[in-house]
């Protein structure tokens, strides 16, 4: 299936600021989603089937690429990496 990949810095930062747990339910705070599109690894915040509108409505949402059978990896960031990203260091 072919997908469109989008990135929003606002959405990304909001996810990093999510609490570690809500009422005892562990959240996936600090997960980073990256997709290999045309041979380049790019972080993304949303993917949808090709041609469909993204679900999020952040004003900084941009299409970063499309692809079929794109390689996707989820990496877990350390607390230090999360803080650096939130504070704009990285």
Order of alpha helices (4+ residues) and beta strands (2+ residues): beta-alpha-beta-beta-beta-beta-beta-beta-beta-alpha
